[in-house]
Amino acid sequence: MVRTQIYLTEEERTGLMALAESTGKKQSELIREAVDCYIARFDESRRSAALNSAAGMWKDRQDLPDLEALRKSWDRG
């Protein structure tokens, strides 16, 4: 782990202390959990944005084979 210093408002510090006391966790552990959640949320939104931008990107292509006909040719019928 890497040591990092942060500045908290009085309200944040008070809330963090109360949460640490009620959960039995250290303040540093709670901060790491919060950072992990924030990173995961950011990564998920980036992934969703990439998928949304790719949706329908081939809808107007005319050079693709007829996949339905291709699948039917594979059937053993």
Backbone atoms as SQL, in Angstrom:
CREATE TABLE atoms (id INTEGER PRIMARY KEY, chain TEXT, resi INTEGER, resn TEXT, atom TEXT, x REAL, y REAL, z REAL);
INSERT INTO atoms VALUES
  (1, 'A', 1, 'MET', 'N', 0.831, -1.185, 0.000),
  (2, 'A', 1, 'MET', 'CA', 0.000, 0.000, 0.000),
  (3, 'A', 1, 'MET', 'C', 0.870, 1.241, 0.000),
  (4, 'A', 2, 'VAL', 'N', 0.288, 2.293, -0.504),
  (5, 'A', 2, 'VAL', 'CA', 0.972, 3.577, -0.578),
  (6, 'A', 2, 'VAL', 'C', 0.305, 4.542, 0.399),
  (7, 'A', 3, 'ARG', 'N', 1.080, 5.211, 1.176),
  (8, 'A', 3, 'ARG', 'CA', 0.550, 6.190, 2.135),
  (9, 'A', 3, 'ARG', 'C', 0.126, 7.447, 1.380),
  (10, 'A', 4, 'THR', 'N', -1.081, 7.922, 1.686),
  (11, 'A', 4, 'THR', 'CA', -1.623, 9.115, 1.049),
  (12, 'A', 4, 'THR', 'C', -2.313, 9.963, 2.108),
  (13, 'A', 5, 'GLN', 'N', -2.097, 11.241, 2.047),
  (14, 'A', 5, 'GLN', 'CA', -2.773, 12.160, 2.953),
  (15, 'A', 5, 'GLN', 'C', -3.931, 12.818, 2.235),
  (16, 'A', 6, 'ILE', 'N', -5.027, 13.013, 2.958),
  (17, 'A', 6, 'ILE', 'CA', -6.179, 13.722, 2.391),
  (18, 'A', 6, 'ILE', 'C', -6.672, 14.753, 3.399),
  (19, 'A', 7, 'TYR', 'N', -7.359, 15.746, 2.912),
  (20, 'A', 7, 'TYR', 'CA', -7.991, 16.747, 3.761),
  (21, 'A', 7, 'TYR', 'C', -9.492, 16.496, 3.733),
  (22, 'A', 8, 'LEU', 'N', -10.099, 16.448, 4.921),
  (23, 'A', 8, 'LEU', 'CA', -11.536, 16.269, 5.052),
  (24, 'A', 8, 'LEU', 'C', -12.134, 17.488, 5.720),
  (25, 'A', 9, 'THR', 'N', -13.384, 17.764, 5.384),
  (26, 'A', 9, 'THR', 'CA', -14.105, 18.799, 6.115),
  (27, 'A', 9, 'THR', 'C', -14.422, 18.243, 7.503),
  (28, 'A', 10, 'GLU', 'N', -14.799, 19.113, 8.418),
  (29, 'A', 10, 'GLU', 'CA', -15.176, 18.666, 9.766),
  (30, 'A', 10, 'GLU', 'C', -16.352, 17.689, 9.691),
  (31, 'A', 11, 'GLU', 'N', -17.289, 18.000, 8.820),
  (32, 'A', 11, 'GLU', 'CA', -18.471, 17.141, 8.655),
  (33, 'A', 11, 'GLU', 'C', -18.070, 15.755, 8.138),
  (34, 'A', 12, 'GLU', 'N', -17.187, 15.724, 7.148),
  (35, 'A', 12, 'GLU', 'CA', -16.718, 14.435, 6.619),
  (36, 'A', 12, 'GLU', 'C', -15.982, 13.640, 7.686),
  (37, 'A', 13, 'ARG', 'N', -15.143, 14.319, 8.431),
  (38, 'A', 13, 'ARG', 'CA', -14.360, 13.667, 9.488),
  (39, 'A', 13, 'ARG', 'C', -15.267, 13.103, 10.580),
  (40, 'A', 14, 'THR', 'N', -16.252, 13.884, 10.977),
  (41, 'A', 14, 'THR', 'CA', -17.194, 13.432, 11.999),
  (42, 'A', 14, 'THR', 'C', -17.990, 12.221, 11.512),
  (43, 'A', 15, 'GLY', 'N', -18.477, 12.309, 10.302),
  (44, 'A', 15, 'GLY', 'CA', -19.229, 11.193, 9.722),
  (45, 'A', 15, 'GLY', 'C', -18.383, 9.944, 9.586),
  (46, 'A', 16, 'LEU', 'N', -17.146, 10.117, 9.167),
  (47, 'A', 16, 'LEU', 'CA', -16.231, 8.989, 9.009),
  (48, 'A', 16, 'LEU', 'C', -15.920, 8.345, 10.358),
  (49, 'A', 17, 'MET', 'N', -15.713, 9.175, 11.367),
  (50, 'A', 17, 'MET', 'CA', -15.439, 8.644, 12.710),
  (51, 'A', 17, 'MET', 'C', -16.642, 7.856, 13.240),
  (52, 'A', 18, 'ALA', 'N', -17.834, 8.379, 13.026),
  (53, 'A', 18, 'ALA', 'CA', -19.048, 7.697, 13.484),
  (54, 'A', 18, 'ALA', 'C', -19.232, 6.374, 12.754),
  (55, 'A', 19, 'LEU', 'N', -18.989, 6.383, 11.452),
  (56, 'A', 19, 'LEU', 'CA', -19.110, 5.157, 10.661),
  (57, 'A', 19, 'LEU', 'C', -18.077, 4.123, 11.085),
  (58, 'A', 20, 'ALA', 'N', -16.868, 4.566, 11.348),
  (59, 'A', 20, 'ALA', 'CA', -15.814, 3.655, 11.799),
  (60, 'A', 20, 'ALA', 'C', -16.188, 3.033, 13.142),
  (61, 'A', 21, 'GLU', 'N', -16.728, 3.839, 14.022),
  (62, 'A', 21, 'GLU', 'CA', -17.106, 3.337, 15.344),
  (63, 'A', 21, 'GLU', 'C', -18.261, 2.336, 15.245),
  (64, 'A', 22, 'SER', 'N', -19.238, 2.642, 14.402),
  (65, 'A', 22, 'SER', 'CA', -20.409, 1.768, 14.297),
  (66, 'A', 22, 'SER', 'C', -20.121, 0.474, 13.542),
  (67, 'A', 23, 'THR', 'N', -19.164, 0.491, 12.640),
  (68, 'A', 23, 'THR', 'CA', -18.846, -0.711, 11.859),
  (69, 'A', 23, 'THR', 'C', -17.675, -1.494, 12.427),
  (70, 'A', 24, 'GLY', 'N', -16.889, -0.857, 13.278),
  (71, 'A', 24, 'GLY', 'CA', -15.707, -1.517, 13.821),
  (72, 'A', 24, 'GLY', 'C', -14.548, -1.549, 12.838),
  (73, 'A', 25, 'LYS', 'N', -14.642, -0.746, 11.799),
  (74, 'A', 25, 'LYS', 'CA', -13.575, -0.686, 10.803),
  (75, 'A', 25, 'LYS', 'C', -12.726, 0.553, 11.041),
  (76, 'A', 26, 'LYS', 'N', -11.515, 0.519, 10.547),
  (77, 'A', 26, 'LYS', 'CA', -10.639, 1.686, 10.635),
  (78, 'A', 26, 'LYS', 'C', -11.074, 2.716, 9.587),
  (79, 'A', 27, 'GLN', 'N', -10.798, 3.983, 9.892),
  (80, 'A', 27, 'GLN', 'CA', -11.138, 5.039, 8.948),
  (81, 'A', 27, 'GLN', 'C', -10.451, 4.832, 7.606),
  (82, 'A', 28, 'SER', 'N', -9.204, 4.404, 7.641),
  (83, 'A', 28, 'SER', 'CA', -8.466, 4.191, 6.393),
  (84, 'A', 28, 'SER', 'C', -9.125, 3.092, 5.549),
  (85, 'A', 29, 'GLU', 'N', -9.645, 2.063, 6.205),
  (86, 'A', 29, 'GLU', 'CA', -10.323, 0.984, 5.485),
  (87, 'A', 29, 'GLU', 'C', -11.598, 1.502, 4.819),
  (88, 'A', 30, 'LEU', 'N', -12.342, 2.322, 5.539),
  (89, 'A', 30, 'LEU', 'CA', -13.560, 2.900, 4.968),
  (90, 'A', 30, 'LEU', 'C', -13.245, 3.807, 3.775),
  (91, 'A', 31, 'ILE', 'N', -12.176, 4.568, 3.883),
  (92, 'A', 31, 'ILE', 'CA', -11.781, 5.445, 2.773),
  (93, 'A', 31, 'ILE', 'C', -11.390, 4.611, 1.557),
  (94, 'A', 32, 'ARG', 'N', -10.631, 3.539, 1.774),
  (95, 'A', 32, 'ARG', 'CA', -10.244, 2.665, 0.648),
  (96, 'A', 32, 'ARG', 'C', -11.473, 2.042, -0.002),
  (97, 'A', 33, 'GLU', 'N', -12.437, 1.595, 0.811),
  (98, 'A', 33, 'GLU', 'CA', -13.669, 1.028, 0.266),
  (99, 'A', 33, 'GLU', 'C', -14.428, 2.057, -0.566),
  (100, 'A', 34, 'ALA', 'N', -14.491, 3.283, -0.080),
  (101, 'A', 34, 'ALA', 'CA', -15.183, 4.344, -0.809),
  (102, 'A', 34, 'ALA', 'C', -14.496, 4.638, -2.146),
  (103, 'A', 35, 'VAL', 'N', -13.174, 4.677, -2.121),
  (104, 'A', 35, 'VAL', 'CA', -12.418, 4.925, -3.360),
  (105, 'A', 35, 'VAL', 'C', -12.640, 3.771, -4.338),
  (106, 'A', 36, 'ASP', 'N', -12.625, 2.539, -3.850),
  (107, 'A', 36, 'ASP', 'CA', -12.873, 1.382, -4.715),
  (108, 'A', 36, 'ASP', 'C', -14.249, 1.447, -5.365),
  (109, 'A', 37, 'CYS', 'N', -15.261, 1.825, -4.581),
  (110, 'A', 37, 'CYS', 'CA', -16.623, 1.943, -5.117),
  (111, 'A', 37, 'CYS', 'C', -16.708, 3.035, -6.181),
  (112, 'A', 38, 'TYR', 'N', -16.045, 4.142, -5.931),
  (113, 'A', 38, 'TYR', 'CA', -16.062, 5.247, -6.883),
  (114, 'A', 38, 'TYR', 'C', -15.389, 4.845, -8.197),
  (115, 'A', 39, 'ILE', 'N', -14.271, 4.175, -8.094),
  (116, 'A', 39, 'ILE', 'CA', -13.561, 3.721, -9.295),
  (117, 'A', 39, 'ILE', 'C', -14.407, 2.718, -10.067),
  (118, 'A', 40, 'ALA', 'N', -15.030, 1.786, -9.370),
  (119, 'A', 40, 'ALA', 'CA', -15.876, 0.785, -10.031),
  (120, 'A', 40, 'ALA', 'C', -17.052, 1.453, -10.745),
  (121, 'A', 41, 'ARG', 'N', -17.650, 2.448, -10.104),
  (122, 'A', 41, 'ARG', 'CA', -18.775, 3.155, -10.725),
  (123, 'A', 41, 'ARG', 'C', -18.321, 3.906, -11.969),
  (124, 'A', 42, 'PHE', 'N', -17.159, 4.529, -11.908),
  (125, 'A', 42, 'PHE', 'CA', -16.625, 5.259, -13.054),
  (126, 'A', 42, 'PHE', 'C', -16.319, 4.299, -14.203),
  (127, 'A', 43, 'ASP', 'N', -15.694, 3.153, -13.886),
  (128, 'A', 43, 'ASP', 'CA', -15.379, 2.166, -14.920),
  (129, 'A', 43, 'ASP', 'C', -16.636, 1.621, -15.566),
  (130, 'A', 44, 'GLU', 'N', -17.678, 1.385, -14.779),
  (131, 'A', 44, 'GLU', 'CA', -18.936, 0.879, -15.326),
  (132, 'A', 44, 'GLU', 'C', -19.579, 1.900, -16.251),
  (133, 'A', 45, 'SER', 'N', -19.541, 3.171, -15.889),
  (134, 'A', 45, 'SER', 'CA', -20.139, 4.195, -16.756),
  (135, 'A', 45, 'SER', 'C', -19.350, 4.334, -18.050),
  (136, 'A', 46, 'ARG', 'N', -18.017, 4.193, -17.987),
  (137, 'A', 46, 'ARG', 'CA', -17.205, 4.229, -19.213),
  (138, 'A', 46, 'ARG', 'C', -17.529, 3.039, -20.100),
  (139, 'A', 47, 'ARG', 'N', -17.696, 1.864, -19.492),
  (140, 'A', 47, 'ARG', 'CA', -18.018, 0.657, -20.257),
  (141, 'A', 47, 'ARG', 'C', -19.382, 0.800, -20.919),
  (142, 'A', 48, 'SER', 'N', -20.362, 1.312, -20.175),
  (143, 'A', 48, 'SER', 'CA', -21.702, 1.513, -20.731),
  (144, 'A', 48, 'SER', 'C', -21.678, 2.514, -21.875),
  (145, 'A', 49, 'ALA', 'N', -20.917, 3.570, -21.714),
  (146, 'A', 49, 'ALA', 'CA', -20.821, 4.580, -22.776),
  (147, 'A', 49, 'ALA', 'C', -20.208, 3.984, -24.036),
  (148, 'A', 50, 'ALA', 'N', -19.182, 3.157, -23.876),
  (149, 'A', 50, 'ALA', 'CA', -18.548, 2.518, -25.039),
  (150, 'A', 50, 'ALA', 'C', -19.520, 1.579, -25.746),
  (151, 'A', 51, 'LEU', 'N', -20.266, 0.805, -24.975),
  (152, 'A', 51, 'LEU', 'CA', -21.248, -0.105, -25.580),
  (153, 'A', 51, 'LEU', 'C', -22.359, 0.662, -26.280),
  (154, 'A', 52, 'ASN', 'N', -22.837, 1.721, -25.650),
  (155, 'A', 52, 'ASN', 'CA', -23.902, 2.523, -26.256),
  (156, 'A', 52, 'ASN', 'C', -23.440, 3.195, -27.546),
  (157, 'A', 53, 'SER', 'N', -22.203, 3.624, -27.586),
  (158, 'A', 53, 'SER', 'CA', -21.713, 4.270, -28.807),
  (159, 'A', 53, 'SER', 'C', -21.511, 3.260, -29.931),
  (160, 'A', 54, 'ALA', 'N', -21.309, 1.998, -29.588),
  (161, 'A', 54, 'ALA', 'CA', -21.111, 0.965, -30.604),
  (162, 'A', 54, 'ALA', 'C', -22.427, 0.365, -31.101),
  (163, 'A', 55, 'ALA', 'N', -23.491, 0.532, -30.339),
  (164, 'A', 55, 'ALA', 'CA', -24.784, -0.053, -30.713),
  (165, 'A', 55, 'ALA', 'C', -25.255, 0.471, -32.064),
  (166, 'A', 56, 'GLY', 'N', -25.576, -0.427, -32.952),
  (167, 'A', 56, 'GLY', 'CA', -26.107, -0.073, -34.258),
  (168, 'A', 56, 'GLY', 'C', -25.087, 0.438, -35.255),
  (169, 'A', 57, 'MET', 'N', -23.813, 0.307, -34.961),
  (170, 'A', 57, 'MET', 'CA', -22.810, 0.895, -35.845),
  (171, 'A', 57, 'MET', 'C', -22.737, 0.226, -37.222),
  (172, 'A', 58, 'TRP', 'N', -23.261, -0.995, -37.342),
  (173, 'A', 58, 'TRP', 'CA', -23.232, -1.673, -38.643),
  (174, 'A', 58, 'TRP', 'C', -24.611, -1.735, -39.298),
  (175, 'A', 59, 'LYS', 'N', -25.589, -1.013, -38.778),
  (176, 'A', 59, 'LYS', 'CA', -26.961, -1.147, -39.267),
  (177, 'A', 59, 'LYS', 'C', -27.122, -0.767, -40.741),
  (178, 'A', 60, 'ASP', 'N', -26.320, 0.123, -41.257),
  (179, 'A', 60, 'ASP', 'CA', -26.466, 0.566, -42.647),
  (180, 'A', 60, 'ASP', 'C', -25.478, -0.092, -43.603),
  (181, 'A', 61, 'ARG', 'N', -24.740, -1.091, -43.102),
  (182, 'A', 61, 'ARG', 'CA', -23.760, -1.763, -43.965),
  (183, 'A', 61, 'ARG', 'C', -24.476, -2.637, -44.989),
  (184, 'A', 62, 'GLN', 'N', -24.046, -2.567, -46.230),
  (185, 'A', 62, 'GLN', 'CA', -24.629, -3.360, -47.309),
  (186, 'A', 62, 'GLN', 'C', -23.718, -4.511, -47.726),
  (187, 'A', 63, 'ASP', 'N', -22.481, -4.533, -47.226),
  (188, 'A', 63, 'ASP', 'CA', -21.499, -5.520, -47.661),
  (189, 'A', 63, 'ASP', 'C', -21.447, -6.750, -46.764),
  (190, 'A', 64, 'LEU', 'N', -22.361, -6.883, -45.826),
  (191, 'A', 64, 'LEU', 'CA', -22.364, -8.027, -44.926),
  (192, 'A', 64, 'LEU', 'C', -23.237, -9.143, -45.494),
  (193, 'A', 65, 'PRO', 'N', -22.885, -10.397, -45.229),
  (194, 'A', 65, 'PRO', 'CA', -23.693, -11.502, -45.758),
  (195, 'A', 65, 'PRO', 'C', -25.049, -11.567, -45.057),
  (196, 'A', 66, 'ASP', 'N', -25.987, -12.244, -45.690),
  (197, 'A', 66, 'ASP', 'CA', -27.301, -12.483, -45.098),
  (198, 'A', 66, 'ASP', 'C', -27.125, -13.585, -44.051),
  (199, 'A', 67, 'LEU', 'N', -27.060, -13.206, -42.798),
  (200, 'A', 67, 'LEU', 'CA', -26.765, -14.158, -41.734),
  (201, 'A', 67, 'LEU', 'C', -27.868, -15.186, -41.555),
  (202, 'A', 68, 'GLU', 'N', -29.107, -14.797, -41.785),
  (203, 'A', 68, 'GLU', 'CA', -30.210, -15.758, -41.660),
  (204, 'A', 68, 'GLU', 'C', -30.061, -16.870, -42.700),
  (205, 'A', 69, 'ALA', 'N', -29.760, -16.493, -43.924),
  (206, 'A', 69, 'ALA', 'CA', -29.563, -17.495, -44.977),
  (207, 'A', 69, 'ALA', 'C', -28.334, -18.350, -44.677),
  (208, 'A', 70, 'LEU', 'N', -27.301, -17.735, -44.181),
  (209, 'A', 70, 'LEU', 'CA', -26.092, -18.468, -43.840),
  (210, 'A', 70, 'LEU', 'C', -26.363, -19.499, -42.754),
  (211, 'A', 71, 'ARG', 'N', -27.112, -19.117, -41.729),
  (212, 'A', 71, 'ARG', 'CA', -27.460, -20.051, -40.643),
  (213, 'A', 71, 'ARG', 'C', -28.292, -21.213, -41.158),
  (214, 'A', 72, 'LYS', 'N', -29.244, -20.895, -42.038),
  (215, 'A', 72, 'LYS', 'CA', -30.089, -21.958, -42.593),
  (216, 'A', 72, 'LYS', 'C', -29.258, -22.970, -43.377),
  (217, 'A', 73, 'SER', 'N', -28.199, -22.501, -44.026),
  (218, 'A', 73, 'SER', 'CA', -27.359, -23.419, -44.791),
  (219, 'A', 73, 'SER', 'C', -26.576, -24.361, -43.872),
  (220, 'A', 74, 'TRP', 'N', -26.449, -23.993, -42.623),
  (221, 'A', 74, 'TRP', 'CA', -25.747, -24.850, -41.669),
  (222, 'A', 74, 'TRP', 'C', -26.654, -25.909, -41.046),
  (223, 'A', 75, 'ASP', 'N', -27.969, -25.698, -41.127),
  (224, 'A', 75, 'ASP', 'CA', -28.915, -26.646, -40.511),
  (225, 'A', 75, 'ASP', 'C', -28.786, -28.012, -41.164),
  (226, 'A', 76, 'ARG', 'N', -28.903, -29.016, -40.341),
  (227, 'A', 76, 'ARG', 'CA', -28.822, -30.404, -40.854),
  (228, 'A', 76, 'ARG', 'C', -30.170, -30.927, -41.262),
  (229, 'A', 77, 'GLY', 'N', -31.224, -30.155, -40.990),
  (230, 'A', 77, 'GLY', 'CA', -32.606, -30.366, -41.369),
  (231, 'A', 77, 'GLY', 'C', -33.075, -31.694, -41.405);
